[in-house]
Amino acid sequence: MENRICIIIPTFNNEATLRRVISEVLKICPELLVVNDGSTDSTETILESFSGLDYISYSDNKGKGFALRKGFERVSELGYDYAVTLDSDGQHEPENIRDLIEQIQILETETVLMGSRNMAQDGIPKKSSFGNKFSNFWVWFNTGLKLSDTQTGFRAYPLRPISRLKWFSNKFEFEVEVLVRLAWEGVEIKEVPVHVNYPEDRVSHFRPFHDFARISVLNTVFFFLTLGYFAPKRLFFVKGDSNIFTQISREFKRHQHNPIHMAGSVGLGLFFGVFPIWGFQMIVAFFVASLLKLNRVIVLTFSNISLPPFIPLIIVSSYFFGSFFVKEKVLIPDFSEITVDTIYLQLYQYLVGSVILSCVLGLLGFGFTYILMKIREK
């Protein structure tokens, strides 16, 4: 039985490209829904000019995420199984819809298909390339999925899992939320290569500061949810490519003839897993790994020794390890006599211990990994 598919186009003040995009899409798939997200230009007139076109309009601009959510609700009520979304600014090639439709009809399980752009091709704005790499990293961290284009608006969504969940974001960050939360629900995500254009009359409504800040807030929430629940779950219970052990094994096979590179990646990861910069360990580790051209997957994976189940052990170990390197040792805190001095001594002992312990673990990780890889090489 074939899946019923509807195309959804959210639009806001894209009068220069909207008519052409709709006309080209209708040639390929007549099942189309346009969501007019409070446009103040001639969008409404353009939509009315298409006989029989299904569209939703509302007066206030509420954001791309809100428009997509309204679209999903409408097509789910109409009994569709999948929704293919694309932007109205003319960057997406409607011809690529055929590729997604063909892929949808042969899927065996509910799957999100991502229209993956070649971000290295000519004409791609530099800010889009940077933002995409940043988004790719956080999606990987939160889900374990290594995707090349997580900011594409050209996607195919299975509607049943979407309708089961309650969504919270309304702006551009919705496309991150839906991706991460569907992955957490066990929905498979695959990429399909597509070609894009950036026409001269293209209008983008992405606000670098405001929207980047909203996406960062969302990623921060996901960061703590991942550390507290989803990363431990993925580490021990998830099978397949999302399993951390599978990812580690794959990376070591790819770089099996470069033991110094991989040993350095393990050592750096363990170092930052203990180093006392709580809340910034992953970001700093990612930056340093990029700077030193080390394997970022391995660095970030091994820095996960600071996951919640291990945090008390790391803190206590650092605390007692520091007692060997400070003059005034505080082995067992006496909570009946808490003063500024005792707090200072305990904090100082912990910081000293954690810095030294991070160096020791980093060196041990480097040495142990290097020796194992050399033995395996022989």
WOGIBEL-V331768 format. One record per pair of residues at least 12 apart in sequence whose C-alpha atoms are under 6 Angstrom apart, sorted by the first residue. I is the first residue (numbers start at 1). J is the second residue. Records with the same first field share a line. If there is no record, write none. Layout:
# WOGIBEL-V331768
I=J ; J
This chain:
# WOGIBEL-V331768
3=81
4=80 ; 81
5=80 ; 82 ; 83
6=31 ; 32 ; 83
7=32 ; 83 ; 84 ; 85
8=33 ; 34 ; 85
9=34 ; 85 ; 86 ; 87
10=34 ; 35 ; 67
11=36 ; 37 ; 88
12=37 ; 39
13=39 ; 41
15=43
17=89 ; 90
18=88
25=94
33=54 ; 55
34=55
35=55 ; 56 ; 67
36=56 ; 57
37=61
38=58 ; 59 ; 60 ; 61
63=170 ; 171
64=171 ; 172
65=170 ; 171 ; 172 ; 174
66=170
81=159
82=157 ; 158 ; 159
83=156 ; 157
84=155 ; 156
85=154 ; 155
86=153 ; 154
89=202
91=196 ; 197 ; 198
92=196
93=196
110=158
111=187 ; 188 ; 189
112=156 ; 157 ; 189
113=155 ; 156 ; 189 ; 190 ; 191
114=155 ; 191 ; 192
115=154 ; 155 ; 192 ; 193 ; 194
116=149 ; 191 ; 192 ; 193 ; 194
117=194
132=151
136=150
142=226
144=242
173=215
227=307
228=308
259=370 ; 373
263=366 ; 369 ; 370
264=366
265=294 ; 295 ; 298 ; 299
266=299 ; 365
267=362 ; 365 ; 366
268=362
269=299 ; 300 ; 302 ; 303
270=302 ; 303 ; 362
271=358 ; 359 ; 362
272=303
273=303 ; 305 ; 306
274=358
275=354 ; 355 ; 358
318=350 ; 353 ; 354
319=349 ; 350 ; 353
321=353
322=349 ; 350 ; 352 ; 353
